[in-house]
Amino acid sequence: MPDLDLEQAIVEQLVGLPVADVERDLILATLRETGGNRTHAANLLGIAIRTLRNKINSYAAEGYDVPEPPQPSLACV
């Protein structure tokens, strides 16, 4: 069962903030949480990967620190 006091506190912190700022912060936090994995982040956020990439490019152009995607491992075969 969710903690309603915590939920209310979070909502109160967001009231009055521009939606674009909240969206950007949520996207960047999700990218950090997923280790930069764009596909996983897009799935968690419920948006298309293309939409996420467009937003990431915009944030990077604005100078925001966007987490790098994970590098593919080079497994020896």
C-alpha positions in Angstrom: 0.0 0.0 0.0 1.5 3.4 -1.0 2.5 5.9 1.7 0.0 8.6 1.1 1.9 11.2 3.2 5.0 10.6 1.0 3.0 10.7 -2.2 1.4 14.0 -1.0 4.8 15.5 -0.2 6.1 14.6 -3.6 3.1 16.1 -5.3 3.4 19.3 -3.3 7.1 19.6 -4.4 6.0 19.5 -8.0 3.1 22.0 -7.8 4.0 25.2 -9.6 6.9 23.7 -11.6 6.8 23.9 -15.4 5.7 20.5 -16.8 8.7 20.6 -19.2 11.1 20.8 -16.2 9.4 18.0 -14.4 9.4 15.8 -17.5 13.1 16.5 -18.1 14.0 15.7 -14.5 12.0 12.5 -14.7 13.6 11.4 -17.9 17.1 12.1 -16.8 16.5 10.4 -13.4 15.1 7.3 -15.3 18.1 7.2 -17.5 20.4 7.4 -14.5 18.4 4.6 -12.8 18.7 2.4 -16.0 22.4 3.0 -16.4 21.7 5.0 -19.6 19.8 2.2 -21.2 17.5 4.1 -23.6 15.2 1.1 -24.4 14.6 0.3 -20.8 14.1 3.9 -19.9 11.5 4.4 -22.7 9.6 1.3 -21.5 9.5 2.5 -17.9 8.4 5.9 -19.0 5.8 4.5 -21.4 7.1 6.5 -24.4 8.5 5.6 -27.8 12.3 5.2 -28.0 12.3 7.7 -30.8 10.5 10.3 -28.6 13.1 9.6 -25.8 16.0 10.0 -28.3 14.5 13.3 -29.5 14.2 14.6 -25.9 17.7 13.4 -25.0 19.2 15.2 -28.0 17.3 18.4 -27.0 18.5 18.2 -23.4 22.1 17.6 -24.5 21.9 20.6 -26.9 20.7 22.7 -23.9 23.8 21.6 -21.9 22.2 19.0 -19.6 24.3 16.1 -18.4 22.6 13.1 -20.2 23.8 9.6 -19.0 25.7 7.7 -21.7 24.2 4.5 -22.9 25.9 1.3 -21.8 28.7 0.1 -24.0 28.2 -3.3 -25.6 30.5 -5.9 -24.1 33.1 -7.4 -26.4 32.8 -11.1 -25.6 35.5 -13.4 -26.9 34.0 -16.1 -29.0 
